[in-house]
């Protein structure tokens, strides 16, 4: 990691030393075991840094639960239902939009929640991660009755809701998605959102978890290398406290 960027991150952590800062790691699009998942598990385990796998219910099965045995630092949250785009061309990517009847969309989500509960048991935390970070505002009031206790999307464009459940979003996506295949966004684009969020917290004195977002199936070598460096920096600073999805959404309720 570039020394100047590392210094800017650690400087903000120094300022927040007294209150401390919780960091959490979300990884999207998980479905089955793979060499990329093996690498994620090794990084998470060797650094004792919890990871919330955002799993696609319609694409997963017991084989993934089997692969996660022996990795208690991994929790499961729900990534939509099938990660299928139902929007017309040119309207963006939406699985959880109003391009279908709302009741049908929520019914799918309930089916997925039950499926993940059956497969992963207590490892599953019923938090919804909308595919492509998109969800129609009209669906939000239906989520608590559907059994969800929280929501996680993009911190730059959070869903507009005053629902009485915890929203904790991702601040730094390590990948760049436009103009070609996914690739590492670069150190500056990965670090700056974290520093900016820490600056906001220092100014407001309102601590909240800071989110790191990865997609293990799309990570290039530069992204993996940066992730390791970032977690090492956070682990070495006493103000940074890695937390799990279970801690955020279950222990704080």
N, C-alpha and C positions, 0 to 999 in steps of 0.2 A: 504494500500500500504506500502511495506517495506520502512522504513525510509531512508535507504541509497539510494535506487532508486529514491525516491521522492526528496531527496537532490540533486542528480545528475541532475535531470530534472530542478528543480528550479534554480540551479546554472547556467545552460546554459541560462535559461530565463533571469536571472539577467544580464548576459553578453550582451544580445540582447535587453536590456531595451530601449535603445534610439531609435532603429529602430522598435521595436515591431515584433511580429511573428503572422502571420495568421494561424489558425488551422481550418481544415474542417473535417467533419465526413461523410463518405460514408457507406451506408449499402446495401449489395448486395442481389439479389434473391427475392426481394419483388414481390408480385403478388396479394394478397388478404388480407382482414382483418383476424386477428388471435389474441389470447391472447399474443403471443410474440410481435406482432406489438403494441398492447396496451401498453405493458411495455416500448417499445422504445419510443412511443409518450409521455408517462408520464415522462420518464427521460429527453428527449429533451425539453419538455415544462417546467418542473419544474426548469431546469437549464438554460433556454433561450439559448440553444446551438443548432444551426441549424443542420439539418440532411438532406443529399441528399439520397433519396431512389432510388436505382438502380433497376428499374422495368422491368420485362420480358413482353414485349408487348403482345405476344400470350397467356399469362396466366392470364392477368389482365382484369379488366372491371370497370364499373361505381361504383360497390360496394366499391372498394378501394377509389375512389375519394370521395364518401359519407363519409367514415370513417375518412378521413383527414380533413373534414370541421371543422373549429375551431382550426386548427393547422397551422398557417401561417408560422411557422419556418421550415416546411417540403417542400422541393422541389423534383421534379421528374426528373431523368435522365434515359437514356435508356440502358438496359442490354441485348445487342444483340437483337435477335428476339424471339426465342423459347427456348433458352438455351439447344439446342440439339447438341450432339456430332456427327459430320459427318466424323471423322477421322477413319481410320482402326485401329484395335487392335494393341497396342504397339506403336502408333504414338503420344500419348498424347491426350488431349481433345481439340477439335477445332470445334467451330461453324463457326468462321470467318476465315477459312483457304481456301486453293485452292483445296480442295477435291471435290468441285462443281464449276461450272462456276462462275467466279468473278461477272459477270453481275447479275446472279441470287442471289448471296449472298447480293449484294448491293441493289437489288430490294426489298428483304425481309426487309432490314434495313430501307429503305424508307417507306415501308408499316408500319413498327413498329413505325417510327417517326410520321407519320400522325395519327396513332391510338392513341398514347399517347397524341398528341396535342388535338385531339378531346375529349378525356376522361378527361384530367387534365387541359386543357386551359393554362392560364398564369403561372400556377404552374410548367409546364414542361419546362425544359431547354434542348435544343437538343445537349446533350453531350453523347458520346458513351462510354460505359463500356463494353469491350469485355468479354464474358463469359470465365472463367478460365484465364483471363488476356492475352489471345492469339489472335493475329490478324496478318494475312499475310501482310508483308510490301507492297506487290503489291496492296492491297486494300486501303492503306492509302491515296494516291492521289485522290481517288474517293470520299472521305468523304465530303469535302466541297461542291462539286457539288450535293451531296445527301442531303444537308441541315444541316450538323452537324457543330457546331461551336467549338467543343473541344473534347478531348479524355482523359479518365482516366483509368489507368491500374495499374501495380505494379512498384513502384519506383525502385526496385532492378533490374528490367529487362524491362525498358521502350521501347515501339515500336520505331524503328529507323526511324525517319522522321524529315524533316525540314519544314514541312507544316506551313503555316502562320496562325496557330490557336493555342490556348492555350492548353497545356497538363499539367494536374495537377494530380499526382498519389497518391496512398496510400503507406505510409511508414511503418505503423505498423498494421499487421493483428492480431487481438486478439485471433484467433483460430489456432490450430494445426490440420492439415488435414491428415497426414500420420499415418500408423499403427493403424487403427481402426477408430471409428467414430470421428467426429469433437469434439474438447474439448479446453478448455482454454490453450493457449500456455505457460502461466506462466508469472509472473510479469517481470522478467528480459528480456525475449524474446519480450515482448510487449513494454517495456520502452526503451531498448537499441537502437532500430532503430530511435526513436524520438530524443534521445540525440545525436546520430551520425549525423542526419540531421541538428540539431541545430548547431553542431560543424562545419559542412560544411558551413552553412550560416554565422557563425561568421568569418570563415576564408576567405570567398569570398565576403562578404558584398553584396550578391545578395538575397534579401528576396523573398521567394516563399511560398505558403501555404503548411503546413505540414499535411499529411493525416492520419486519423485514420479509419481503416476498420473493420466493424462488419458484421455479418450475423445473423439477429435476429432469424431466424428459427432454427439455429444450436447452439445458445449460451447456455452453461451450467451456473449453478448458480455462479461459480467462475468467469466466463467471465463477467456476468452482474455486479457482485459486483465490479470487477476491473474497468469496464467502468465508473461506478458511481464515484469511487474514483478519476480516472484520470480526468474526467470532472470537479470535484470539485477542484482539484489542479490547473487546467488551469484557471478556473473561478476566483480563488483567487489571481492569479498573474497578475499584471497590464500590463506586456509585452505580454501576450497571448490574442489574439483577435479572438474569434470564428466568422467564416464567412460562408455564404451560397454559394451554387453552383451558384445561380443567381449573387451574388456579384463577384465571381471569373470569370465567363464566359460572363456575360452580362454587368455588370457595368464597367468592365475593358477593354472592347473592344474599 
